[in-house]
Amino acid sequence: LQAEVFIRVLLSGGDHIIDGKKAPENSMQYMASVQDYNGHHVCGGFLITEEFVVSAAHCDDSLTHVVLGNHNLKNGNHQKIKIENKIIHENYQHVGLGNDIMLIKLSEKVQLGHGVRIIPLPPAEINLKENQVCQVAGWGKTKTDGKLVDELMVVNVSVITSKNCGYETTKGFCQVCFLSFQFKMGDSGGPLVCHGFAVGVVSFNYYNNCNYPSKPNVYTDISKYPIIILSSLVLTEKSRPKQQHLNFHIS
């Protein structure tokens, strides 16, 4: 079973995010910037325990540390923690083929508070209704040929029916659609947040291009990876040998 969520979006002239705005101060304190050796933002992520961040499996290359606790990546008032281990779904092969989810084990525990908190994962089954409003946030580009932004951006997304998903080549995997903005390079790995739960992980969009408003964006559907399995990984990680792939069984 491929656990993915398809997102439909609209752009304003291809250059700006419709309704996108800077995240309010002290909001979304679970957001993580996953960075490379040079301190460059590569992907988003989100904190689920004091020691684990969830991101997308396709973000794996070159990641060395995680930054938490600040919406502005140029502001030095944050926690910067090295990555100890990256745990990728054993069936992940390539972005677009499903199972695009990764657990990042931090080298030390995060200090909660001071702009940092945990976001809960969803129950095994979470029902999203049409027109329900959720949120997506990230530091990604605001246009295909643009630069990554320093300020965390957030936008509301509304659920639409799966029959209107508009992604004919992968219609069988279409589970939930949303109407709003197109996520971009740098947003990958961030959470789709509904009911206060992180229900999805940003995976990819049509040809990795911002300018296809008729095509949905794709999220890994966390609810299809039972919470008890993710919790088990978190609780038993210290007793496991370090490795890149662990066995997620999907019910």
C-alpha positions in Angstrom: 0.0 0.0 0.0 1.4 3.4 -1.0 0.5 5.8 1.7 0.3 9.2 0.1 -2.0 12.3 0.1 -2.6 14.3 -3.0 -2.9 18.1 -2.7 -4.4 20.4 -5.4 -3.4 24.0 -5.4 -3.7 27.4 -7.2 -1.0 30.0 -7.7 -1.3 33.8 -8.2 0.7 34.5 -11.4 3.1 31.7 -10.5 5.1 34.0 -8.4 3.4 34.3 -5.0 1.6 31.9 -2.6 -2.1 32.6 -2.5 -2.9 33.5 1.2 0.6 32.5 2.2 2.1 34.6 5.0 4.8 34.6 7.6 4.0 32.3 10.4 2.9 34.1 13.5 5.4 34.5 16.3 5.4 31.6 18.7 3.3 29.4 16.4 4.3 26.1 14.8 7.1 25.5 17.3 7.5 21.9 16.1 8.9 23.0 12.8 12.5 22.0 12.0 15.0 23.1 9.4 17.0 20.1 8.3 20.4 21.4 7.0 23.6 20.3 5.4 27.2 20.7 6.5 27.4 24.3 5.3 24.3 25.3 7.3 22.1 25.5 4.2 18.4 24.7 4.6 17.7 21.5 2.6 14.3 20.3 3.8 11.7 20.8 6.5 10.8 18.4 9.3 8.9 18.3 12.5 9.6 17.3 16.1 7.7 14.3 17.4 9.7 13.5 20.6 12.7 15.1 22.3 15.0 13.0 20.2 13.2 12.4 16.9 12.3 14.5 13.9 10.2 13.3 10.9 11.1 14.4 7.4 10.9 12.9 3.9 13.1 10.0 2.8 14.2 11.8 -0.4 15.9 14.5 1.8 18.5 12.0 3.0 21.6 13.1 1.1 24.0 15.5 2.7 21.9 16.2 5.9 24.1 16.8 9.0 22.0 18.7 11.6 18.6 20.1 12.5 17.7 23.6 13.6 14.7 24.2 15.9 13.2 27.1 17.8 13.2 30.0 15.3 11.1 31.0 12.3 13.9 33.1 10.9 16.8 31.0 9.8 19.1 34.0 9.9 18.4 34.6 13.5 21.0 32.8 15.7 18.6 32.3 18.6 17.9 28.6 18.0 18.9 25.0 18.9 21.2 23.4 16.4 21.6 19.7 16.9 23.6 17.1 15.0 21.9 14.1 13.3 23.0 10.8 14.8 21.0 8.5 12.5 18.6 8.6 9.6 16.0 5.9 9.5 14.3 5.4 6.1 11.3 3.2 5.3 12.6 -0.1 4.0 10.4 0.1 0.9 11.4 3.6 -0.1 13.0 3.6 -3.6 12.5 7.0 -5.1 10.4 10.1 -4.6 7.1 9.6 -6.3 7.0 5.8 -5.7 5.6 6.0 -2.1 6.9 5.5 1.4 8.7 8.8 1.4 9.1 9.1 5.1 12.2 9.3 7.4 12.9 9.4 11.1 15.8 11.5 12.1 17.5 10.5 15.4 19.1 13.5 17.1 22.5 13.3 18.8 21.0 14.8 22.0 17.6 15.6 23.5 16.0 18.9 22.4 15.3 21.4 25.2 11.5 21.9 25.1 10.1 25.3 25.6 12.0 28.4 24.4 10.2 28.2 21.1 10.3 24.4 20.7 7.5 21.9 21.2 6.4 18.5 20.0 3.6 17.9 17.5 1.5 14.8 18.0 1.1 12.2 15.2 -2.4 11.2 14.2 -4.4 8.1 15.3 -4.3 5.1 12.9 -7.4 6.4 11.1 -8.1 10.2 10.8 -11.1 11.3 8.8 -10.7 14.5 6.9 -13.9 16.1 5.7 -14.5 18.2 2.6 -13.7 21.9 3.1 -11.9 21.2 6.3 -9.0 23.6 6.8 -5.5 22.4 7.4 -2.1 24.1 7.3 1.3 23.7 5.5 4.5 25.6 6.4 8.0 25.7 5.1 11.1 27.7 4.1 10.8 26.7 0.5 11.1 28.8 -2.7 8.2 31.1 -3.6 8.7 30.4 -7.3 10.4 27.7 -9.3 13.5 29.8 -10.1 13.5 31.7 -6.9 15.6 31.4 -3.7 14.8 29.7 -0.4 13.2 32.1 2.1 14.6 32.9 5.6 11.2 33.4 7.2 8.8 30.4 7.8 5.8 30.7 5.6 2.4 29.2 6.3 -0.8 28.8 4.3 -4.2 27.3 4.9 -5.3 24.4 2.7 -8.9 23.2 2.3 -9.9 19.5 1.7 -11.7 18.8 -1.6 -13.1 15.5 -2.8 -10.7 12.8 -4.0 -12.6 12.5 -7.4 -11.4 16.1 -8.1 -7.8 15.3 -7.3 -6.8 15.7 -11.0 -3.7 13.4 -10.9 -4.8 10.8 -13.5 -1.5 8.9 -13.6 -1.7 8.0 -9.9 -5.4 8.2 -9.3 -5.4 4.9 -7.4 -3.3 6.5 -4.7 -5.5 9.7 -4.4 -6.8 9.8 -0.9 -7.2 13.4 0.2 -7.0 16.6 -1.9 -6.5 20.2 -0.8 -7.1 23.5 -2.5 -4.5 26.2 -2.0 -0.8 26.8 -2.8 1.9 24.8 -4.5 4.7 23.7 -2.2 8.2 24.2 -3.5 11.8 23.0 -3.2 12.8 23.4 0.4 9.4 22.6 1.7 9.8 18.8 1.4 9.7 17.0 4.7 7.5 19.5 6.4 4.2 18.6 8.0 0.6 18.8 6.8 -1.2 19.8 10.0 -4.9 19.0 10.6 -6.7 19.0 13.9 -3.4 19.8 15.6 -1.9 16.5 14.3 0.9 16.1 11.7 -1.1 14.0 9.2 1.2 14.2 6.2 4.8 14.7 5.1 5.5 17.0 2.1 6.8 14.7 -0.7 6.7 16.1 -4.2 4.7 18.1 -6.8 4.3 17.8 -10.6 7.7 17.7 -12.2 9.0 19.5 -9.0 7.8 22.7 -10.6 5.6 25.4 -8.9 3.8 26.3 -12.1 1.3 23.5 -12.5 -1.8 24.7 -10.5 -4.0 22.0 -12.1 -1.9 19.2 -10.6 -2.0 18.1 -6.9 0.9 18.1 -4.5 1.7 14.8 -2.9 2.1 14.0 0.8 3.0 10.8 2.6 -0.1 10.0 4.7 1.2 9.4 8.2 -2.1 7.9 9.4 -1.3 4.9 7.2 1.8 4.2 9.2 0.2 3.1 12.5 1.2 5.3 15.5 2.1 2.2 17.5 4.8 1.3 14.9 6.3 4.7 14.9 6.2 4.8 18.7 7.9 1.4 18.9 10.7 2.7 16.7 11.2 5.7 19.0 11.1 3.6 22.1 13.5 0.9 20.9 15.9 2.8 18.7 18.7 2.9 21.4 18.8 -0.9 21.4 19.1 -1.2 17.6 22.3 -1.2 15.5 22.7 2.0 13.4 21.3 1.4 10.0 19.6 3.4 7.2 16.5 1.2 6.8 14.1 -0.2 9.3 11.0 -2.2 8.8 7.8 -0.2 8.9 4.8 -2.5 8.5 1.7 -0.8 7.1 -1.7 -2.1 8.1 
